[in-house]
């Protein structure tokens, strides 16, 4: 069957928040900026149907990276109806993960630690054949795991398939 449509590009990612202001501050600490503040917008009735819900209401802030103004955006949403629940950070629940490619993962790790953002152990150096220089993670206020990964120059993604299949 022939398709007469295609996905053009990533548009935005919705991140659920139980405290919008705390979450916006967290993502600002990562380097995001507020692009569109929608904290006081009343959602029209059709929004619930779009998301397959009986009712939908919330507050939101659309954010982007100044270094990538045309790139994907983060839509931070505090759902007021229905309420979103945080992900327990107890090691027994599968996390939501958003990964960002960074320059100088060591500096990112040190900066976030200084700002009081809980970060995991910095894993560096990685085996060279993986194409990964280093990686660390931080949890946003609602438990979404934010992966910060630095890849070797010229690498699009980690070479885990190739490297790990040789072992």
C-alpha positions in Angstrom: 0.0 0.0 0.0 1.4 3.4 -1.0 1.7 6.1 1.7 0.7 9.6 0.7 2.1 11.2 3.9 5.4 11.3 5.8 6.8 12.7 9.1 8.9 15.8 8.3 10.8 16.2 11.6 10.5 16.1 15.4 8.2 18.9 16.6 8.0 18.8 20.4 8.2 16.5 23.3 5.6 16.7 26.1 7.1 16.4 29.6 4.6 16.0 32.4 5.1 18.1 35.5 3.4 18.1 38.9 4.9 21.5 39.6 5.3 23.6 36.4 7.5 26.2 38.0 10.0 23.7 39.4 10.2 21.9 36.1 10.7 25.1 34.1 13.6 26.0 36.4 15.1 22.6 36.0 15.0 22.8 32.2 16.4 26.4 32.3 19.3 25.0 34.3 19.9 22.6 31.4 20.0 25.6 29.0 16.5 25.7 27.7 14.6 29.1 27.3 10.9 29.9 27.5 9.6 30.3 24.0 5.9 30.5 24.8 4.4 30.8 28.3 0.9 29.2 28.3 0.4 29.0 32.1 -2.9 31.0 31.9 -4.4 29.5 28.7 -7.8 27.7 29.1 -7.7 24.6 26.9 -10.7 24.3 24.5 -13.0 21.2 24.9 -11.6 19.5 21.8 -8.2 19.0 23.4 -9.5 16.2 25.6 -10.5 14.2 22.5 -7.2 14.8 20.8 -5.5 13.1 23.7 -8.1 10.4 24.1 -9.3 11.8 27.5 -12.7 12.6 28.9 -11.4 15.9 30.2 -8.2 17.8 29.7 -6.9 21.0 31.3 -3.5 22.2 32.3 -0.8 24.8 32.3 2.1 24.8 30.0 5.4 26.4 28.9 6.9 25.7 25.5 10.7 25.8 25.7 13.6 25.5 23.2 17.3 25.6 23.0 18.8 29.0 22.0 21.5 27.0 20.2 18.9 25.2 18.1 16.0 27.8 17.6 14.4 25.8 14.8 14.9 22.4 16.5 12.4 20.4 18.5 10.8 22.0 21.5 9.9 20.8 25.0 6.3 21.3 26.1 6.3 21.2 29.9 2.7 20.5 31.0 1.3 20.5 34.5 -1.9 18.6 34.0 -4.7 19.9 36.3 -7.3 17.6 34.9 -6.5 14.7 35.0 -3.5 15.1 37.4 -0.2 13.6 36.2 1.8 11.5 38.7 5.5 11.6 39.2 7.7 8.6 38.4 9.0 7.1 41.6 12.8 7.3 41.6 13.2 4.1 43.7 15.0 2.0 41.1 11.9 -0.3 40.6 10.1 1.7 37.9 11.0 2.0 34.3 12.0 5.7 33.7 10.9 8.0 30.9 14.2 9.0 29.3 15.0 12.0 27.1 18.5 12.1 25.7 20.4 15.2 24.7 23.7 15.3 22.9 26.1 17.7 24.7 29.5 19.2 24.2 31.8 18.6 27.2 29.7 16.2 29.3 32.3 16.5 32.1 31.6 20.3 32.4 27.8 19.6 32.2 28.1 17.1 35.0 30.2 19.5 37.2 27.9 22.5 36.5 24.7 20.6 37.3 26.3 19.2 40.6 27.2 22.8 41.6 23.6 23.9 40.9 22.3 21.2 43.2 20.8 19.1 40.4 21.1 15.4 41.4 23.1 13.7 38.7 24.3 10.1 38.3 27.9 9.1 38.2 29.7 10.4 35.2 30.6 7.4 33.0 33.7 8.3 31.1 35.8 7.4 29.3 33.7 4.9 27.4 35.3 2.2 25.3 36.5 4.0 22.2 34.8 1.6 19.8 31.4 2.7 21.2 31.9 6.2 19.9 30.8 7.7 23.2 33.0 10.0 25.1 30.9 10.1 28.3 27.4 10.1 29.7 25.6 11.1 32.8 21.9 11.5 33.8 19.8 13.8 35.9 16.2 13.4 37.0 13.8 16.3 36.5 11.4 17.1 39.4 8.9 14.5 38.3 11.3 11.6 37.7 12.0 11.9 33.9 15.5 10.8 33.4 17.6 13.3 31.3 20.5 11.6 29.6 23.4 13.9 28.6 25.7 12.1 26.1 28.8 13.3 24.4 29.8 11.4 21.2 33.1 11.4 19.4 33.2 14.0 16.5 31.6 12.8 13.3 29.5 10.1 15.0 25.7 10.2 14.6 24.9 7.7 17.3 26.7 5.3 19.6 28.2 2.3 17.8 26.9 -0.2 20.4 25.6 -2.6 17.8 28.9 -2.9 16.1 31.1 -2.8 19.2 29.1 -5.1 21.5 28.5 -7.8 18.8 32.3 -8.3 18.6 32.4 -9.3 22.3 
